[in-house]
Amino acid sequence: MGIRIQPIEIEVPEDNPFANDSLEREEPIKVLTHLLHSIDGPCVLAVDAAWGEGKSTFLRLWSQYLRNQGFPVIEFNAWLTDFSDEPFLVLSTELTEGFKDYPKGAAAERIAETKKLAKDIFRQTATSAARVFSSGLVDIDALMKQRFSRYNESKDLIENFKSTLKEMAAAVSKCKKKNSMIVVIDELDRCRPSYAVGLLEAAKHLFSVNGIIFVLAVNRTQLAHSIKALYGRDFDSLGYLQRFIDIDFQLPLPKRKKFIENILTTISFLDYFERTNDADAKQSFPSVKKFSQNIFETTELSIRQISQAFHRLGLVLGSLRSDRRAFAYSAVVAIFLRSINAGIYHRFCRGEITDLEVVDEIFNYPGIRILQGTHDGCLIEAYITEGAKEILRKNSPEEDIKSPLLTRYRSIIESGNSSSKKDQMRAEKVIELIEYLSKHPNHVGFLYSVSRIELLTPELIKSD
């Protein structure tokens, strides 16, 4: 069986959308659905969350739940339509094609009529300018008259389109327990700024009719940057964005413990420890698993970043032969550093910064700071120090190996009462772990782990 690198999208069963939900999204989805039942007029609802916090998964779960509740739902990924320069054409096509399988009757007729009017509008607006400038007109009065005529024609077409769109929404609604039509748009904040703004403007101005509710997945901060890129650095992008959004919902941060447990199952974390001939590795499996969960659970990494980190860990362990040592703690610590700050990690691996500089930098992150002084936090520091020794020996084998981190902690212990009890305890614990690892260097293997993480070892081409 191959090693999975990219996370697998969760399956969303039609009969039970939340069966595989590891982010505990059922409650907010049910609350939002109750809200949608109460909305009658046009509405744009934004689900706001940072990159990698599960917006796409949330929308997939919610869309299926809405269908089960009798809502007509259309889903599309805006980023996949970003190649187009015509947001209106994209929206109108998604709406009409999304319901093309409806049975014959009023709904089918309204859908067909809406589709025809959308084509007429696109044809009119796309060709009017070209017609004016290719007509050879030089008379200003004639030119203005033609432009006014085109404007009035387009205005009438748009009014007819919106009226028909409203009738279409009502007809589709009758087929679906009289619930509003839901248009779910994902990945809007990944689009080109001009396209993202164009979709927003089309949704708000041309598709704003009774019976249609737009649900957008956005990173409001990122989308605001896109708007500034289009209109200028000093433009009030957040104020402008608020004009298009009627209701915003901040997606709650997921509970990470269950999510990480599910990932460890997905990447078959146990497989290596079951097939290895290394008795120490077999014995250490429960503690390595617990260590991995604890340190990643505290971080402010997005769930996507955590998922990527653990899938890389799955590659490191899954590529090992059964007669090779895992050096699992080193692998976990290295991937942890790489995920938190790839720049610091690579500089450390090249021997450009010391163990002390790495620890000060990494433990300065708010989510990681709470690990300071805990067993897991001290273990991270100890492996960083032993990793630094391996790196220095490789780069300068003749030099005396010194650890600035170890020097600091010995100074804290020697200073006695001049340091806080908490600092004293942390120093003693880290030194104790460093001394243990120094006596058992075959437990470390930091550089070996890095070579597998960075895909630099020839062992990856050897079969088990």
VMD Tcl script that draws the C-alpha trace (Angstrom):
set ca {
  {0.00 0.00 0.00}
  {1.35 3.45 -0.96}
  {2.08 6.30 1.42}
  {-0.51 9.04 1.45}
  {1.03 12.54 1.09}
  {-1.99 14.78 0.64}
  {-4.90 14.63 3.08}
  {-7.94 12.74 1.84}
  {-11.12 14.80 1.72}
  {-13.55 13.41 4.24}
  {-16.47 11.46 2.87}
  {-19.80 13.20 3.52}
  {-22.49 10.50 3.52}
  {-25.81 11.68 2.16}
  {-27.83 10.14 4.98}
  {-25.51 11.36 7.78}
  {-23.29 14.31 6.79}
  {-21.54 14.40 10.17}
  {-20.55 10.74 10.32}
  {-16.88 11.50 9.58}
  {-16.70 15.02 10.99}
  {-13.59 15.33 13.17}
  {-13.96 19.10 13.63}
  {-17.28 19.02 15.52}
  {-19.14 21.25 13.04}
  {-22.63 19.82 13.57}
  {-23.82 22.35 16.14}
  {-22.87 25.56 14.25}
  {-24.27 24.10 11.03}
  {-27.62 23.39 12.65}
  {-27.74 26.89 14.16}
  {-26.99 28.50 10.79}
  {-29.55 26.31 9.04}
  {-32.20 27.46 11.52}
  {-31.22 31.02 10.63}
  {-31.62 30.36 6.89}
  {-35.12 29.00 7.51}
  {-35.98 32.44 8.89}
  {-34.57 34.52 6.01}
  {-37.04 35.48 3.30}
  {-35.37 38.18 1.23}
  {-32.06 38.20 -0.65}
  {-29.02 37.67 1.53}
  {-25.24 37.21 1.34}
  {-23.79 35.25 4.27}
  {-20.03 35.01 4.70}
  {-18.32 32.17 6.58}
  {-15.08 33.78 7.71}
  {-11.96 31.87 8.76}
  {-8.23 31.97 8.16}
  {-6.50 29.85 5.55}
  {-6.49 26.17 6.41}
  {-9.07 26.29 9.21}
  {-11.59 24.04 7.45}
  {-13.89 26.37 5.51}
  {-14.19 24.01 2.53}
  {-14.99 21.02 4.70}
  {-17.52 23.10 6.63}
  {-19.28 24.08 3.40}
  {-19.38 20.49 2.15}
  {-20.95 19.31 5.40}
  {-23.40 22.21 5.49}
  {-24.42 21.84 1.84}
  {-25.36 18.20 2.32}
  {-27.20 18.96 5.55}
  {-29.12 21.75 3.77}
  {-30.14 19.35 1.01}
  {-31.37 16.92 3.64}
  {-33.43 19.75 5.13}
  {-35.10 20.42 1.78}
  {-33.02 23.35 0.52}
  {-32.10 23.54 -3.17}
  {-28.31 23.93 -3.11}
  {-25.70 24.79 -5.74}
  {-22.00 24.54 -4.88}
  {-19.07 25.78 -6.88}
  {-15.41 26.60 -6.33}
  {-14.71 30.17 -7.41}
  {-10.99 29.46 -7.77}
  {-11.68 26.80 -10.39}
  {-13.60 29.37 -12.46}
  {-10.93 32.05 -12.02}
  {-9.77 31.56 -15.61}
  {-12.91 33.39 -16.75}
  {-13.11 37.17 -17.10}
  {-16.90 37.14 -16.86}
  {-18.19 36.65 -13.28}
  {-21.79 37.25 -14.41}
  {-21.54 34.49 -16.99}
  {-20.06 32.12 -14.41}
  {-22.79 32.79 -11.84}
  {-25.65 32.56 -14.31}
  {-24.27 29.33 -15.77}
  {-23.75 27.75 -12.36}
  {-27.30 28.64 -11.31}
  {-29.04 27.39 -14.45}
  {-26.86 24.33 -15.02}
  {-27.08 23.39 -11.36}
  {-30.82 22.81 -11.67}
  {-30.98 21.53 -15.25}
  {-32.15 18.10 -14.08}
  {-35.36 19.46 -12.58}
  {-38.55 17.83 -13.89}
  {-40.59 19.55 -16.56}
  {-42.96 22.24 -15.34}
  {-42.77 25.78 -14.03}
  {-39.29 25.35 -12.52}
  {-37.82 23.95 -15.75}
  {-39.44 26.72 -17.80}
  {-38.15 29.48 -15.53}
  {-34.66 27.96 -15.56}
  {-34.63 27.89 -19.36}
  {-35.89 31.48 -19.56}
  {-33.28 32.68 -17.03}
  {-30.55 30.97 -19.02}
  {-31.70 32.67 -22.25}
  {-31.84 36.12 -20.65}
  {-28.38 35.63 -19.13}
  {-27.02 34.89 -22.59}
  {-28.74 37.99 -23.97}
  {-27.22 40.19 -21.25}
  {-23.76 38.77 -21.82}
  {-24.06 39.20 -25.57}
  {-25.30 42.78 -25.16}
  {-22.68 43.96 -22.65}
  {-19.78 42.11 -24.24}
  {-20.31 43.45 -27.74}
  {-21.79 46.93 -27.27}
  {-18.43 48.69 -26.86}
  {-16.94 46.85 -29.79}
  {-19.89 47.81 -31.97}
  {-19.59 51.49 -31.09}
  {-15.90 51.71 -31.83}
  {-16.02 49.61 -34.98}
  {-18.98 51.43 -36.49}
  {-16.87 54.22 -37.91}
  {-19.07 56.90 -36.31}
  {-17.49 60.30 -35.93}
  {-20.63 62.29 -35.10}
  {-20.62 62.88 -31.32}
  {-24.42 63.20 -31.10}
  {-24.90 59.95 -32.96}
  {-22.29 58.23 -30.80}
  {-23.97 59.36 -27.55}
  {-27.38 58.38 -28.88}
  {-26.15 54.88 -29.65}
  {-24.55 54.58 -26.20}
  {-27.74 55.69 -24.43}
  {-29.68 53.21 -26.53}
  {-27.33 50.39 -25.57}
  {-27.52 51.42 -21.92}
  {-31.32 51.37 -21.90}
  {-31.40 48.02 -23.67}
  {-28.98 46.55 -21.13}
  {-30.91 48.05 -18.23}
  {-34.18 46.55 -19.49}
  {-32.50 43.17 -20.02}
  {-31.12 43.19 -16.47}
  {-34.52 44.06 -14.99}
  {-36.13 41.25 -16.99}
  {-33.34 38.89 -15.90}
  {-33.78 39.69 -12.21}
  {-37.55 39.35 -12.48}
  {-37.23 35.97 -14.19}
  {-34.53 34.89 -11.73}
  {-36.92 35.67 -8.88}
  {-39.61 33.57 -10.56}
  {-37.08 30.77 -11.08}
  {-36.13 30.83 -7.38}
  {-39.80 30.71 -6.39}
  {-40.50 27.82 -8.76}
  {-37.50 25.83 -7.56}
  {-38.48 26.62 -3.96}
  {-41.92 25.05 -4.47}
  {-40.21 21.83 -5.47}
  {-38.10 21.91 -2.28}
  {-40.41 22.53 0.70}
  {-40.57 26.26 -0.12}
  {-37.04 26.88 1.10}
  {-34.77 29.52 -0.42}
  {-32.24 28.60 -3.08}
  {-28.73 28.41 -1.59}
  {-25.70 29.28 -3.71}
  {-22.49 28.15 -1.98}
  {-19.25 29.71 -3.27}
  {-15.93 28.43 -1.95}
  {-12.32 29.70 -2.30}
  {-13.31 33.28 -3.18}
  {-10.28 34.68 -1.36}
  {-7.89 32.65 -3.55}
  {-9.11 34.28 -6.76}
  {-7.57 37.14 -8.72}
  {-8.61 40.42 -7.05}
  {-10.55 41.63 -10.10}
  {-12.41 38.33 -10.42}
  {-13.20 38.07 -6.68}
  {-14.60 41.61 -6.63}
  {-16.51 40.95 -9.87}
  {-18.20 37.89 -8.36}
  {-19.16 39.87 -5.26}
  {-20.58 42.70 -7.31}
  {-22.53 40.36 -9.56}
  {-23.96 38.44 -6.60}
  {-25.00 41.61 -4.82}
  {-26.32 43.68 -7.72}
  {-27.48 41.27 -10.43}
  {-28.51 38.19 -8.44}
  {-29.94 39.94 -5.39}
  {-33.55 38.73 -5.51}
  {-35.98 37.17 -3.08}
  {-35.49 33.44 -2.66}
  {-31.71 33.33 -3.26}
  {-29.17 33.23 -0.45}
  {-25.45 33.33 -1.20}
  {-23.07 31.58 1.22}
  {-19.44 32.59 0.74}
  {-16.35 31.05 2.28}
  {-13.86 33.85 2.80}
  {-10.82 34.91 4.69}
  {-11.98 38.47 5.24}
  {-8.46 39.78 5.84}
  {-7.11 38.18 2.66}
  {-10.08 39.35 0.62}
  {-9.59 42.88 1.93}
  {-5.98 42.72 0.69}
  {-7.27 41.66 -2.73}
  {-9.59 44.68 -2.82}
  {-6.74 46.99 -1.85}
  {-4.65 45.49 -4.65}
  {-7.41 46.49 -7.04}
  {-8.35 49.94 -5.72}
  {-5.22 51.13 -3.95}
  {-3.42 50.80 -0.62}
  {-5.40 53.60 1.07}
  {-8.79 52.26 -0.02}
  {-11.24 51.33 2.79}
  {-11.40 47.69 1.72}
  {-13.14 46.39 4.84}
  {-15.82 49.05 4.56}
  {-16.25 48.26 0.88}
  {-16.45 44.54 1.61}
  {-19.12 45.11 4.23}
  {-21.39 46.54 1.53}
  {-21.63 43.10 -0.06}
  {-22.06 40.99 3.08}
  {-25.31 41.03 5.02}
  {-24.38 38.47 7.70}
  {-20.92 37.28 8.68}
  {-20.15 34.18 10.69}
  {-16.76 33.58 12.26}
  {-16.01 29.89 11.98}
  {-15.04 28.63 15.45}
  {-11.53 27.26 15.83}
  {-11.70 23.46 15.72}
  {-10.85 21.28 18.68}
  {-7.54 19.86 17.65}
  {-7.22 16.80 19.84}
  {-9.80 14.69 18.03}
  {-8.63 16.03 14.68}
  {-5.03 14.97 15.35}
  {-6.14 11.55 16.57}
  {-7.99 11.03 13.29}
  {-4.97 12.13 11.25}
  {-2.70 9.69 13.07}
  {-5.12 6.94 12.12}
  {-5.26 8.16 8.51}
  {-1.47 8.14 8.05}
  {-1.22 4.68 9.64}
  {1.07 5.99 12.37}
  {1.04 2.57 14.02}
  {2.20 0.63 10.94}
  {5.95 1.15 11.32}
  {5.87 0.39 15.04}
  {4.05 -2.87 14.36}
  {6.44 -4.12 11.66}
  {9.77 -2.82 13.01}
  {12.38 -5.11 14.51}
  {13.41 -2.29 16.86}
  {12.21 -3.32 20.31}
  {12.83 0.18 21.72}
  {10.61 1.69 19.02}
  {7.79 -0.73 19.78}
  {8.00 0.13 23.45}
  {8.09 3.89 22.83}
  {5.06 4.00 20.50}
  {2.46 5.18 23.09}
  {4.74 7.94 24.43}
  {5.76 9.13 20.93}
  {2.12 9.30 19.89}
  {1.20 11.23 23.03}
  {4.16 13.59 22.56}
  {3.14 14.29 18.94}
  {-0.44 15.03 19.92}
  {0.50 17.28 22.82}
  {2.96 19.55 21.06}
  {0.92 20.06 17.87}
  {-2.30 20.59 19.80}
  {-0.87 23.69 21.50}
  {0.29 25.44 18.34}
  {-1.46 28.16 16.40}
  {-0.86 26.29 13.18}
  {-3.95 25.93 11.01}
  {-5.53 22.49 10.80}
  {-4.28 22.30 7.20}
  {-0.70 22.95 8.35}
  {-1.06 20.34 11.09}
  {-2.44 17.89 8.56}
  {0.48 18.53 6.20}
  {2.96 18.05 9.05}
  {1.52 14.69 10.07}
  {1.28 13.46 6.50}
  {4.99 14.24 6.13}
  {5.60 12.32 9.34}
  {3.65 9.46 7.78}
  {6.03 9.58 4.81}
  {9.09 9.52 7.11}
  {7.87 6.49 9.05}
  {6.13 4.73 6.19}
  {9.29 4.77 4.03}
  {11.36 3.00 6.68}
  {12.42 -0.61 6.37}
  {11.63 -2.81 9.34}
  {15.35 -3.19 10.14}
  {15.89 0.58 10.40}
  {15.47 2.69 13.51}
  {12.70 5.29 13.55}
  {14.34 7.95 15.73}
  {10.70 8.97 16.10}
  {11.19 11.71 18.69}
  {13.77 13.45 16.51}
  {11.51 13.12 13.49}
  {8.57 14.64 15.37}
  {10.69 17.51 16.75}
  {12.21 18.25 13.34}
  {8.82 18.30 11.61}
  {7.46 20.44 14.44}
  {10.25 23.02 13.92}
  {9.78 22.88 10.15}
  {6.05 23.56 10.51}
  {6.41 26.41 12.99}
  {9.13 28.29 11.13}
  {10.68 26.68 8.05}
  {13.32 29.41 7.79}
  {14.60 28.85 11.34}
  {14.51 25.08 10.81}
  {16.61 25.16 7.63}
  {19.12 27.62 9.10}
  {19.47 25.38 12.15}
  {20.00 22.29 10.00}
  {22.76 24.14 8.11}
  {24.46 25.08 11.38}
  {23.88 28.81 10.92}
  {22.13 29.34 14.28}
  {22.57 27.80 17.73}
  {20.27 25.67 19.84}
  {19.72 28.67 22.12}
  {18.59 30.88 19.22}
  {16.17 28.22 17.98}
  {14.63 27.67 21.40}
  {14.21 31.41 22.05}
  {12.60 31.88 18.65}
  {10.25 28.89 18.76}
  {9.10 29.33 22.35}
  {8.30 32.95 21.65}
  {5.16 31.84 19.78}
  {2.10 32.27 22.06}
  {0.67 28.80 21.47}
  {4.01 27.11 22.08}
  {5.01 29.23 25.06}
  {2.68 27.23 27.31}
  {4.89 24.18 26.72}
  {7.83 25.84 28.50}
  {8.73 23.92 31.62}
  {6.46 20.97 30.80}
  {7.97 17.57 30.13}
  {7.11 17.85 26.42}
  {8.60 21.34 26.16}
  {11.81 20.30 27.90}
  {12.04 17.26 25.62}
  {11.83 19.52 22.56}
  {14.71 21.62 23.95}
  {16.81 18.55 24.71}
  {16.41 17.14 21.19}
  {17.23 20.55 19.69}
  {20.46 20.64 21.72}
  {21.44 17.09 20.73}
  {20.52 17.87 17.14}
  {22.79 20.94 17.26}
  {25.67 18.74 18.46}
  {25.20 16.37 15.51}
  {25.15 19.30 13.08}
  {28.29 20.87 14.57}
  {30.17 17.54 14.54}
  {29.31 17.12 10.88}
  {30.38 20.66 9.95}
  {33.42 20.96 12.24}
  {34.44 17.51 13.47}
  {37.67 18.75 15.09}
  {36.14 21.53 17.18}
  {35.03 21.27 20.79}
  {31.23 21.05 20.80}
  {29.57 23.61 23.06}
  {25.90 24.28 23.63}
  {24.83 27.89 24.38}
  {21.50 26.55 25.66}
  {23.22 24.20 28.10}
  {25.50 27.03 29.22}
  {22.49 29.22 29.98}
  {20.75 26.54 32.06}
  {23.87 25.69 34.03}
  {24.24 29.38 34.80}
  {20.62 29.52 36.01}
  {21.20 26.58 38.34}
  {24.46 28.01 39.67}
  {22.85 31.40 40.31}
  {20.58 29.83 42.91}
  {18.11 32.27 44.46}
  {18.70 34.92 41.78}
  {16.49 32.90 39.41}
  {12.84 32.03 39.80}
  {11.88 28.58 41.01}
  {10.11 27.98 37.70}
  {13.27 28.78 35.71}
  {15.33 26.59 38.03}
  {13.00 23.63 37.55}
  {12.97 24.08 33.78}
  {16.76 24.29 33.65}
  {17.17 21.17 35.78}
  {14.70 19.19 33.69}
  {16.23 20.15 30.34}
  {19.75 19.35 31.58}
  {18.57 16.02 32.94}
  {17.09 15.10 29.54}
  {20.16 16.34 27.65}
  {22.46 14.26 29.83}
  {20.29 11.19 29.28}
  {20.34 11.65 25.50}
  {24.10 12.31 25.56}
  {24.60 8.91 27.21}
  {22.29 7.27 24.63}
  {23.22 8.95 21.31}
  {21.63 6.08 19.39}
  {18.26 7.43 20.59}
  {18.70 10.77 18.79}
  {19.47 10.46 15.06}
  {18.44 14.05 14.35}
  {20.35 14.46 11.09}
  {19.19 11.06 9.92}
  {15.60 12.13 10.54}
  {16.17 15.42 8.69}
  {17.58 13.55 5.68}
  {14.37 11.51 5.46}
  {12.13 14.53 6.04}
  {13.90 16.38 3.22}
  {13.91 13.25 1.01}
  {17.73 13.24 0.87}
  {18.51 9.69 1.93}
  {19.16 6.84 -0.56}
  {17.35 4.52 1.82}
  {14.10 5.78 0.34}
  {14.79 3.73 -2.80}
  {15.43 0.50 -0.92}
  {12.57 -1.92 -0.44}
  {11.71 -3.65 2.82}
}
mol new
graphics top color blue
foreach p $ca { graphics top sphere $p radius 0.5 }
foreach p [lrange $ca 0 end-1] q [lrange $ca 1 end] { graphics top cylinder $p $q radius 0.2 }
display resetview
